[in-house]
Amino acid sequence: MASIQAQTGRPFSEQVAANYAAAIERGDWGGVRDYDRVLLGKLVADKQQVETVNTEDAVEAKREAFADALRALNNVPAETDTVKPLTRRAG
């Protein structure tokens, strides 16, 4: 991107905006569509946020789900569960 800026004399984001506007002005609707997809994808990606919370309840729920999945893979009934909860080490 630095080389593009050096060649054009403008920041990359400004060059992209200028190219998008030029595609609209010349009626390049295929190019406009491509810009729309890329820009919309970038906007959506920037707006998405993933929050991970590992409370005691969440950890226990994950442990149970994992144990259930293992039992299902091995066709083991739930009443024979020998998985014990992990204890936290002081650290």
Biopython code that builds the backbone (N, CA, C, O; Angstrom):
import numpy as np
from Bio.PDB.StructureBuilder import StructureBuilder

atoms = [
    (1, "MET", "N", (0.813, -1.181, 0.000)),
    (1, "MET", "CA", (0.000, 0.000, 0.000)),
    (1, "MET", "C", (0.861, 1.251, 0.000)),
    (1, "MET", "O", (0.498, 2.277, -0.574)),
    (2, "ALA", "N", (2.008, 1.144, 0.654)),
    (2, "ALA", "CA", (2.905, 2.306, 0.683)),
    (2, "ALA", "C", (3.385, 2.644, -0.725)),
    (2, "ALA", "O", (3.524, 3.818, -1.068)),
    (3, "SER", "N", (3.642, 1.613, -1.549)),
    (3, "SER", "CA", (4.109, 1.890, -2.914)),
    (3, "SER", "C", (2.998, 2.505, -3.762)),
    (3, "SER", "O", (3.265, 3.338, -4.628)),
    (4, "ILE", "N", (1.751, 2.095, -3.512)),
    (4, "ILE", "CA", (0.618, 2.710, -4.225)),
    (4, "ILE", "C", (0.521, 4.177, -3.846)),
    (4, "ILE", "O", (0.321, 5.037, -4.704)),
    (5, "GLN", "N", (0.664, 4.460, -2.551)),
    (5, "GLN", "CA", (0.609, 5.845, -2.098)),
    (5, "GLN", "C", (1.744, 6.664, -2.704)),
    (5, "GLN", "O", (1.547, 7.813, -3.097)),
    (6, "ALA", "N", (2.917, 6.075, -2.776)),
    (6, "ALA", "CA", (4.061, 6.782, -3.361)),
    (6, "ALA", "C", (3.831, 7.074, -4.835)),
    (6, "ALA", "O", (4.197, 8.145, -5.320)),
    (7, "GLN", "N", (3.222, 6.120, -5.558)),
    (7, "GLN", "CA", (2.986, 6.299, -6.997)),
    (7, "GLN", "C", (1.877, 7.305, -7.278)),
    (7, "GLN", "O", (1.978, 8.102, -8.210)),
    (8, "THR", "N", (0.812, 7.267, -6.467)),
    (8, "THR", "CA", (-0.344, 8.127, -6.736)),
    (8, "THR", "C", (-0.276, 9.454, -5.996)),
    (8, "THR", "O", (-0.938, 10.417, -6.384)),
    (9, "GLY", "N", (0.521, 9.511, -4.930)),
    (9, "GLY", "CA", (0.603, 10.738, -4.152)),
    (9, "GLY", "C", (-0.581, 10.931, -3.217)),
    (9, "GLY", "O", (-0.757, 12.017, -2.664)),
    (10, "ARG", "N", (-1.394, 9.900, -3.031)),
    (10, "ARG", "CA", (-2.525, 9.975, -2.106)),
    (10, "ARG", "C", (-2.619, 8.684, -1.312)),
    (10, "ARG", "O", (-2.157, 7.632, -1.754)),
    (11, "PRO", "N", (-3.223, 8.778, -0.136)),
    (11, "PRO", "CA", (-3.402, 7.559, 0.656)),
    (11, "PRO", "C", (-4.228, 6.525, -0.098)),
    (11, "PRO", "O", (-5.073, 6.876, -0.921)),
    (12, "PHE", "N", (-3.982, 5.260, 0.184)),
    (12, "PHE", "CA", (-4.668, 4.159, -0.494)),
    (12, "PHE", "C", (-6.185, 4.294, -0.399)),
    (12, "PHE", "O", (-6.892, 4.097, -1.387)),
    (13, "SER", "N", (-6.686, 4.632, 0.794)),
    (13, "SER", "CA", (-8.145, 4.743, 0.969)),
    (13, "SER", "C", (-8.730, 5.819, 0.064)),
    (13, "SER", "O", (-9.826, 5.640, -0.470)),
    (14, "GLU", "N", (-8.024, 6.932, -0.121)),
    (14, "GLU", "CA", (-8.497, 7.992, -1.018)),
    (14, "GLU", "C", (-8.478, 7.508, -2.466)),
    (14, "GLU", "O", (-9.383, 7.826, -3.238)),
    (15, "GLN", "N", (-7.456, 6.744, -2.835)),
    (15, "GLN", "CA", (-7.366, 6.228, -4.202)),
    (15, "GLN", "C", (-8.514, 5.269, -4.491)),
    (15, "GLN", "O", (-9.108, 5.306, -5.569)),
    (16, "VAL", "N", (-8.823, 4.407, -3.519)),
    (16, "VAL", "CA", (-9.949, 3.472, -3.686)),
    (16, "VAL", "C", (-11.243, 4.241, -3.873)),
    (16, "VAL", "O", (-12.042, 3.912, -4.750)),
    (17, "ALA", "N", (-11.457, 5.271, -3.052)),
    (17, "ALA", "CA", (-12.671, 6.088, -3.165)),
    (17, "ALA", "C", (-12.737, 6.774, -4.529)),
    (17, "ALA", "O", (-13.806, 6.838, -5.136)),
    (18, "ALA", "N", (-11.616, 7.282, -5.011)),
    (18, "ALA", "CA", (-11.581, 7.945, -6.320)),
    (18, "ALA", "C", (-11.875, 6.947, -7.440)),
    (18, "ALA", "O", (-12.601, 7.264, -8.381)),
    (19, "ASN", "N", (-11.314, 5.751, -7.338)),
    (19, "ASN", "CA", (-11.569, 4.721, -8.355)),
    (19, "ASN", "C", (-13.042, 4.317, -8.370)),
    (19, "ASN", "O", (-13.624, 4.101, -9.433)),
    (20, "TYR", "N", (-13.633, 4.219, -7.193)),
    (20, "TYR", "CA", (-15.060, 3.874, -7.076)),
    (20, "TYR", "C", (-15.913, 4.954, -7.735)),
    (20, "TYR", "O", (-16.826, 4.656, -8.505)),
    (21, "ALA", "N", (-15.605, 6.205, -7.425)),
    (21, "ALA", "CA", (-16.348, 7.322, -8.030)),
    (21, "ALA", "C", (-16.162, 7.338, -9.546)),
    (21, "ALA", "O", (-17.112, 7.606, -10.282)),
    (22, "ALA", "N", (-14.953, 7.056, -10.016)),
    (22, "ALA", "CA", (-14.691, 7.036, -11.462)),
    (22, "ALA", "C", (-15.480, 5.922, -12.141)),
    (22, "ALA", "O", (-15.986, 6.110, -13.247)),
    (23, "ALA", "N", (-15.589, 4.761, -11.489)),
    (23, "ALA", "CA", (-16.366, 3.653, -12.053)),
    (23, "ALA", "C", (-17.833, 4.058, -12.195)),
    (23, "ALA", "O", (-18.481, 3.705, -13.180)),
    (24, "ILE", "N", (-18.350, 4.784, -11.231)),
    (24, "ILE", "CA", (-19.743, 5.258, -11.300)),
    (24, "ILE", "C", (-19.894, 6.259, -12.436)),
    (24, "ILE", "O", (-20.837, 6.173, -13.222)),
    (25, "GLU", "N", (-18.972, 7.204, -12.524)),
    (25, "GLU", "CA", (-19.041, 8.251, -13.558)),
    (25, "GLU", "C", (-18.988, 7.686, -14.967)),
    (25, "GLU", "O", (-19.667, 8.187, -15.863)),
    (26, "ARG", "N", (-18.190, 6.650, -15.169)),
    (26, "ARG", "CA", (-18.079, 6.095, -16.524)),
    (26, "ARG", "C", (-19.112, 5.002, -16.804)),
    (26, "ARG", "O", (-19.128, 4.424, -17.891)),
    (27, "GLY", "N", (-19.974, 4.718, -15.822)),
    (27, "GLY", "CA", (-21.028, 3.723, -16.020)),
    (27, "GLY", "C", (-20.520, 2.291, -16.037)),
    (27, "GLY", "O", (-21.129, 1.424, -16.665)),
    (28, "ASP", "N", (-19.420, 2.036, -15.358)),
    (28, "ASP", "CA", (-18.864, 0.686, -15.265)),
    (28, "ASP", "C", (-19.587, -0.052, -14.141)),
    (28, "ASP", "O", (-19.064, -0.178, -13.033)),
    (29, "TRP", "N", (-20.784, -0.535, -14.432)),
    (29, "TRP", "CA", (-21.641, -1.104, -13.391)),
    (29, "TRP", "C", (-21.103, -2.416, -12.842)),
    (29, "TRP", "O", (-21.362, -2.753, -11.687)),
    (30, "GLY", "N", (-20.362, -3.157, -13.647)),
    (30, "GLY", "CA", (-19.705, -4.357, -13.131)),
    (30, "GLY", "C", (-18.641, -3.981, -12.113)),
    (30, "GLY", "O", (-18.522, -4.616, -11.066)),
    (31, "GLY", "N", (-17.871, -2.951, -12.423)),
    (31, "GLY", "CA", (-16.859, -2.461, -11.482)),
    (31, "GLY", "C", (-17.486, -1.887, -10.228)),
    (31, "GLY", "O", (-16.988, -2.109, -9.125)),
    (32, "VAL", "N", (-18.569, -1.153, -10.386)),
    (32, "VAL", "CA", (-19.279, -0.592, -9.231)),
    (32, "VAL", "C", (-19.779, -1.724, -8.342)),
    (32, "VAL", "O", (-19.651, -1.666, -7.119)),
    (33, "ARG", "N", (-20.349, -2.751, -8.960)),
    (33, "ARG", "CA", (-20.842, -3.908, -8.201)),
    (33, "ARG", "C", (-19.709, -4.551, -7.404)),
    (33, "ARG", "O", (-19.890, -4.910, -6.241)),
    (34, "ASP", "N", (-18.537, -4.697, -8.034)),
    (34, "ASP", "CA", (-17.388, -5.286, -7.348)),
    (34, "ASP", "C", (-16.943, -4.417, -6.176)),
    (34, "ASP", "O", (-16.658, -4.924, -5.091)),
    (35, "TYR", "N", (-16.886, -3.102, -6.402)),
    (35, "TYR", "CA", (-16.545, -2.190, -5.303)),
    (35, "TYR", "C", (-17.577, -2.292, -4.189)),
    (35, "TYR", "O", (-17.219, -2.338, -3.012)),
    (36, "ASP", "N", (-18.857, -2.328, -4.552)),
    (36, "ASP", "CA", (-19.912, -2.448, -3.541)),
    (36, "ASP", "C", (-19.709, -3.681, -2.677)),
    (36, "ASP", "O", (-19.815, -3.608, -1.452)),
    (37, "ARG", "N", (-19.420, -4.800, -3.300)),
    (37, "ARG", "CA", (-19.217, -6.044, -2.551)),
    (37, "ARG", "C", (-18.036, -5.942, -1.599)),
    (37, "ARG", "O", (-18.131, -6.317, -0.430)),
    (38, "VAL", "N", (-16.932, -5.436, -2.108)),
    (38, "VAL", "CA", (-15.729, -5.336, -1.281)),
    (38, "VAL", "C", (-15.940, -4.352, -0.132)),
    (38, "VAL", "O", (-15.614, -4.653, 1.016)),
    (39, "LEU", "N", (-16.483, -3.181, -0.445)),
    (39, "LEU", "CA", (-16.680, -2.176, 0.594)),
    (39, "LEU", "C", (-17.714, -2.618, 1.621)),
    (39, "LEU", "O", (-17.533, -2.388, 2.817)),
    (40, "LEU", "N", (-18.793, -3.249, 1.173)),
    (40, "LEU", "CA", (-19.792, -3.744, 2.110)),
    (40, "LEU", "C", (-19.205, -4.837, 2.986)),
    (40, "LEU", "O", (-19.451, -4.869, 4.192)),
    (41, "GLY", "N", (-18.427, -5.735, 2.383)),
    (41, "GLY", "CA", (-17.777, -6.785, 3.161)),
    (41, "GLY", "C", (-16.862, -6.205, 4.229)),
    (41, "GLY", "O", (-16.814, -6.714, 5.348)),
    (42, "LYS", "N", (-16.143, -5.153, 3.896)),
    (42, "LYS", "CA", (-15.247, -4.496, 4.860)),
    (42, "LYS", "C", (-16.055, -3.838, 5.970)),
    (42, "LYS", "O", (-15.692, -3.945, 7.141)),
    (43, "LEU", "N", (-17.139, -3.163, 5.625)),
    (43, "LEU", "CA", (-17.967, -2.510, 6.641)),
    (43, "LEU", "C", (-18.571, -3.524, 7.598)),
    (43, "LEU", "O", (-18.574, -3.318, 8.811)),
    (44, "VAL", "N", (-19.084, -4.622, 7.050)),
    (44, "VAL", "CA", (-19.699, -5.652, 7.892)),
    (44, "VAL", "C", (-18.643, -6.277, 8.798)),
    (44, "VAL", "O", (-18.894, -6.483, 9.985)),
    (45, "ALA", "N", (-17.478, -6.580, 8.259)),
    (45, "ALA", "CA", (-16.412, -7.183, 9.057)),
    (45, "ALA", "C", (-15.979, -6.249, 10.181)),
    (45, "ALA", "O", (-15.694, -6.710, 11.286)),
    (46, "ASP", "N", (-15.926, -4.957, 9.922)),
    (46, "ASP", "CA", (-15.531, -3.997, 10.945)),
    (46, "ASP", "C", (-16.577, -3.876, 12.043)),
    (46, "ASP", "O", (-16.239, -3.558, 13.183)),
    (47, "LYS", "N", (-17.835, -4.123, 11.721)),
    (47, "LYS", "CA", (-18.915, -3.969, 12.694)),
    (47, "LYS", "C", (-19.121, -5.211, 13.551)),
    (47, "LYS", "O", (-19.726, -5.132, 14.620)),
    (48, "GLN", "N", (-18.627, -6.348, 13.098)),
    (48, "GLN", "CA", (-18.807, -7.586, 13.860)),
    (48, "GLN", "C", (-17.825, -7.628, 15.007)),
    (48, "GLN", "O", (-16.659, -7.256, 14.868)),
    (49, "GLN", "N", (-18.315, -8.087, 16.138)),
    (49, "GLN", "CA", (-17.463, -8.197, 17.309)),
    (49, "GLN", "C", (-17.840, -9.470, 18.036)),
    (49, "GLN", "O", (-19.019, -9.766, 18.231)),
    (50, "VAL", "N", (-16.845, -10.205, 18.427)),
    (50, "VAL", "CA", (-17.081, -11.448, 19.144)),
    (50, "VAL", "C", (-16.622, -11.242, 20.580)),
    (50, "VAL", "O", (-15.509, -10.786, 20.841)),
    (51, "GLU", "N", (-17.500, -11.586, 21.491)),
    (51, "GLU", "CA", (-17.167, -11.462, 22.901)),
    (51, "GLU", "C", (-17.154, -12.850, 23.511)),
    (51, "GLU", "O", (-18.113, -13.607, 23.363)),
    (52, "THR", "N", (-16.082, -13.184, 24.188)),
    (52, "THR", "CA", (-15.966, -14.483, 24.836)),
    (52, "THR", "C", (-15.960, -14.266, 26.336)),
    (52, "THR", "O", (-15.155, -13.501, 26.868)),
    (53, "VAL", "N", (-16.867, -14.947, 27.005)),
    (53, "VAL", "CA", (-16.949, -14.855, 28.457)),
    (53, "VAL", "C", (-16.839, -16.265, 29.001)),
    (53, "VAL", "O", (-17.631, -17.137, 28.642)),
    (54, "ASN", "N", (-15.876, -16.493, 29.854)),
    (54, "ASN", "CA", (-15.689, -17.811, 30.458)),
    (54, "ASN", "C", (-15.990, -17.733, 31.947)),
    (54, "ASN", "O", (-15.080, -17.712, 32.776)),
    (55, "THR", "N", (-17.260, -17.690, 32.274)),
    (55, "THR", "CA", (-17.661, -17.735, 33.670)),
    (55, "THR", "C", (-17.630, -19.187, 34.117)),
    (55, "THR", "O", (-17.465, -20.093, 33.300)),
    (56, "GLU", "N", (-17.786, -19.401, 35.398)),
    (56, "GLU", "CA", (-17.826, -20.774, 35.915)),
    (56, "GLU", "C", (-18.939, -21.563, 35.230)),
    (56, "GLU", "O", (-18.747, -22.725, 34.872)),
    (57, "ASP", "N", (-20.116, -20.929, 35.045)),
    (57, "ASP", "CA", (-21.241, -21.612, 34.398)),
    (57, "ASP", "C", (-20.915, -21.957, 32.948)),
    (57, "ASP", "O", (-21.250, -23.041, 32.471)),
    (58, "ALA", "N", (-20.259, -21.029, 32.249)),
    (58, "ALA", "CA", (-19.921, -21.277, 30.847)),
    (58, "ALA", "C", (-18.912, -22.418, 30.728)),
    (58, "ALA", "O", (-19.027, -23.265, 29.843)),
    (59, "VAL", "N", (-17.937, -22.436, 31.609)),
    (59, "VAL", "CA", (-16.938, -23.502, 31.586)),
    (59, "VAL", "C", (-17.606, -24.849, 31.859)),
    (59, "VAL", "O", (-17.309, -25.839, 31.191)),
    (60, "GLU", "N", (-18.505, -24.885, 32.839)),
    (60, "GLU", "CA", (-19.220, -26.128, 33.161)),
    (60, "GLU", "C", (-20.094, -26.570, 31.980)),
    (60, "GLU", "O", (-20.155, -27.759, 31.667)),
    (61, "ALA", "N", (-20.763, -25.629, 31.334)),
    (61, "ALA", "CA", (-21.605, -25.969, 30.182)),
    (61, "ALA", "C", (-20.756, -26.533, 29.047)),
    (61, "ALA", "O", (-21.165, -27.485, 28.381)),
    (62, "LYS", "N", (-19.594, -25.961, 28.824)),
    (62, "LYS", "CA", (-18.693, -26.469, 27.780)),
    (62, "LYS", "C", (-18.205, -27.872, 28.129)),
    (62, "LYS", "O", (-18.130, -28.741, 27.261)),
    (63, "ARG", "N", (-17.873, -28.092, 29.405)),
    (63, "ARG", "CA", (-17.423, -29.405, 29.847)),
    (63, "ARG", "C", (-18.504, -30.450, 29.602)),
    (63, "ARG", "O", (-18.230, -31.540, 29.098)),
    (64, "GLU", "N", (-19.738, -30.103, 29.966)),
    (64, "GLU", "CA", (-20.843, -31.039, 29.774)),
    (64, "GLU", "C", (-21.100, -31.309, 28.296)),
    (64, "GLU", "O", (-21.338, -32.452, 27.904)),
    (65, "ALA", "N", (-21.055, -30.267, 27.480)),
    (65, "ALA", "CA", (-21.275, -30.448, 26.038)),
    (65, "ALA", "C", (-20.181, -31.321, 25.435)),
    (65, "ALA", "O", (-20.459, -32.178, 24.596)),
    (66, "PHE", "N", (-18.951, -31.109, 25.857)),
    (66, "PHE", "CA", (-17.848, -31.912, 25.349)),
    (66, "PHE", "C", (-18.003, -33.370, 25.778)),
    (66, "PHE", "O", (-17.794, -34.281, 24.978)),
    (67, "ALA", "N", (-18.368, -33.588, 27.038)),
    (67, "ALA", "CA", (-18.577, -34.956, 27.534)),
    (67, "ALA", "C", (-19.714, -35.630, 26.771)),
    (67, "ALA", "O", (-19.614, -36.806, 26.421)),
    (68, "ASP", "N", (-20.793, -34.894, 26.512)),
    (68, "ASP", "CA", (-21.915, -35.437, 25.739)),
    (68, "ASP", "C", (-21.477, -35.831, 24.334)),
    (68, "ASP", "O", (-21.857, -36.884, 23.823)),
    (69, "ALA", "N", (-20.676, -34.972, 23.720)),
    (69, "ALA", "CA", (-20.206, -35.261, 22.370)),
    (69, "ALA", "C", (-19.318, -36.503, 22.353)),
    (69, "ALA", "O", (-19.420, -37.326, 21.443)),
    (70, "LEU", "N", (-18.453, -36.641, 23.347)),
    (70, "LEU", "CA", (-17.600, -37.828, 23.423)),
    (70, "LEU", "C", (-18.430, -39.093, 23.635)),
    (70, "LEU", "O", (-18.176, -40.125, 23.014)),
    (71, "ARG", "N", (-19.425, -39.001, 24.521)),
    (71, "ARG", "CA", (-20.293, -40.160, 24.747)),
    (71, "ARG", "C", (-21.017, -40.540, 23.458)),
    (71, "ARG", "O", (-21.113, -41.721, 23.124)),
    (72, "ALA", "N", (-21.520, -39.555, 22.743)),
    (72, "ALA", "CA", (-22.241, -39.825, 21.500)),
    (72, "ALA", "C", (-21.329, -40.483, 20.474)),
    (72, "ALA", "O", (-21.751, -41.394, 19.762)),
    (73, "LEU", "N", (-20.093, -40.034, 20.394)),
    (73, "LEU", "CA", (-19.147, -40.635, 19.454)),
    (73, "LEU", "C", (-18.840, -42.087, 19.799)),
    (73, "LEU", "O", (-18.595, -42.907, 18.915)),
    (74, "ASN", "N", (-18.857, -42.395, 21.088)),
    (74, "ASN", "CA", (-18.505, -43.742, 21.544)),
    (74, "ASN", "C", (-19.715, -44.574, 21.933)),
    (74, "ASN", "O", (-19.564, -45.682, 22.449)),
    (75, "ASN", "N", (-20.917, -44.054, 21.691)),
    (75, "ASN", "CA", (-22.165, -44.744, 22.036)),
    (75, "ASN", "C", (-22.200, -45.181, 23.494)),
    (75, "ASN", "O", (-22.580, -46.312, 23.797)),
    (76, "VAL", "N", (-21.811, -44.297, 24.388)),
    (76, "VAL", "CA", (-21.798, -44.584, 25.820)),
    (76, "VAL", "C", (-22.983, -43.874, 26.463)),
    (76, "VAL", "O", (-23.164, -42.675, 26.250)),
    (77, "PRO", "N", (-23.799, -44.588, 27.248)),
    (77, "PRO", "CA", (-24.928, -43.936, 27.916)),
    (77, "PRO", "C", (-24.457, -42.898, 28.933)),
    (77, "PRO", "O", (-23.382, -43.036, 29.517)),
    (78, "ALA", "N", (-25.261, -41.867, 29.139)),
    (78, "ALA", "CA", (-24.908, -40.766, 30.033)),
    (78, "ALA", "C", (-24.710, -41.221, 31.467)),
    (78, "ALA", "O", (-23.887, -40.642, 32.176)),
    (79, "GLU", "N", (-25.442, -42.250, 31.927)),
    (79, "GLU", "CA", (-25.339, -42.661, 33.329)),
    (79, "GLU", "C", (-23.993, -43.291, 33.671)),
    (79, "GLU", "O", (-23.699, -43.489, 34.850)),
    (80, "THR", "N", (-23.164, -43.612, 32.670)),
    (80, "THR", "CA", (-21.843, -44.181, 32.951)),
    (80, "THR", "C", (-20.757, -43.116, 32.901)),
    (80, "THR", "O", (-19.572, -43.430, 32.783)),
    (81, "ASP", "N", (-21.164, -41.869, 32.991)),
    (81, "ASP", "CA", (-20.229, -40.745, 32.903)),
    (81, "ASP", "C", (-19.188, -40.817, 34.009)),
    (81, "ASP", "O", (-19.525, -40.885, 35.190)),
    (82, "THR", "N", (-17.925, -40.801, 33.616)),
    (82, "THR", "CA", (-16.842, -40.799, 34.599)),
    (82, "THR", "C", (-16.018, -39.524, 34.509)),
    (82, "THR", "O", (-14.964, -39.415, 35.136)),
    (83, "VAL", "N", (-16.494, -38.566, 33.734)),
    (83, "VAL", "CA", (-15.767, -37.306, 33.586)),
    (83, "VAL", "C", (-16.020, -36.456, 34.814)),
    (83, "VAL", "O", (-17.169, -36.201, 35.175)),
    (84, "LYS", "N", (-14.953, -36.020, 35.451)),
    (84, "LYS", "CA", (-15.059, -35.189, 36.640)),
    (84, "LYS", "C", (-14.731, -33.747, 36.279)),
    (84, "LYS", "O", (-13.886, -33.505, 35.418)),
    (85, "PRO", "N", (-15.385, -32.790, 36.924)),
    (85, "PRO", "CA", (-15.057, -31.383, 36.656)),
    (85, "PRO", "C", (-13.607, -31.087, 37.021)),
    (85, "PRO", "O", (-13.065, -31.628, 37.984)),
    (86, "LEU", "N", (-13.005, -30.227, 36.236)),
    (86, "LEU", "CA", (-11.637, -29.817, 36.538)),
    (86, "LEU", "C", (-11.648, -28.815, 37.677)),
    (86, "LEU", "O", (-12.540, -27.971, 37.762)),
    (87, "THR", "N", (-10.668, -28.905, 38.543)),
    (87, "THR", "CA", (-10.544, -27.920, 39.597)),
    (87, "THR", "C", (-9.509, -26.906, 39.166)),
    (87, "THR", "O", (-8.529, -27.236, 38.499)),
    (88, "ARG", "N", (-9.743, -25.674, 39.556)),
    (88, "ARG", "CA", (-8.812, -24.611, 39.195)),
    (88, "ARG", "C", (-7.623, -24.614, 40.134)),
    (88, "ARG", "O", (-7.757, -24.770, 41.348)),
    (89, "ARG", "N", (-6.477, -24.440, 39.543)),
    (89, "ARG", "CA", (-5.255, -24.326, 40.334)),
    (89, "ARG", "C", (-5.061, -22.871, 40.706)),
    (89, "ARG", "O", (-5.316, -21.974, 39.902)),
    (90, "ALA", "N", (-4.623, -22.646, 41.891)),
    (90, "ALA", "CA", (-4.305, -21.274, 42.292)),
    (90, "ALA", "C", (-3.056, -20.845, 41.546)),
    (90, "ALA", "O", (-2.068, -21.579, 41.509)),
    (91, "GLY", "N", (-3.092, -19.687, 40.966)),
    (91, "GLY", "CA", (-1.932, -19.316, 40.169)),
    (91, "GLY", "C", (-1.692, -17.908, 40.200)),
    (91, "GLY", "O", (-0.745, -17.430, 39.575)),
]
sb = StructureBuilder()
sb.init_structure("model")
sb.init_model(0)
sb.init_chain("A")
sb.init_seg("    ")
for serial, (resi, resn, name, xyz) in enumerate(atoms, 1):
    if name == "N":
        sb.init_residue(resn, " ", resi, " ")
    sb.init_atom(name, np.array(xyz, "f"), 0.0, 1.0, " ", f" {name:<3s}", serial, name[0])
structure = sb.get_structure()
